């Protein structure tokens, strides 16, 4: 497994919302949430209908997210496709 080379882009962030920003605006539901560690955007996971966390990565290039679920403590790099 490749080692992530993007940890220098991790910032101290404030969550942008208490749920998926885009789903809340659209009145949609999500499965799980992810927080962008570059800017704090909260988006829904790829198991969710709209996949807003991945869309945020595609739109911004911000590489690393963390789970925004209670009790979960992991981070994922989209570019390296690996846990951080």
PyMOL commands that set and color helices and strands:
alter all, ss='L'
color gray80, all
select helices_A, chain A and resi 7-9+21-26+52-60
alter helices_A, ss='H'
color red, helices_A
select strands_A, chain A and resi 33-36+42-44+64-67+75-77+82-83
alter strands_A, ss='S'
color yellow, strands_A
deselect
rebuild
show_as cartoon
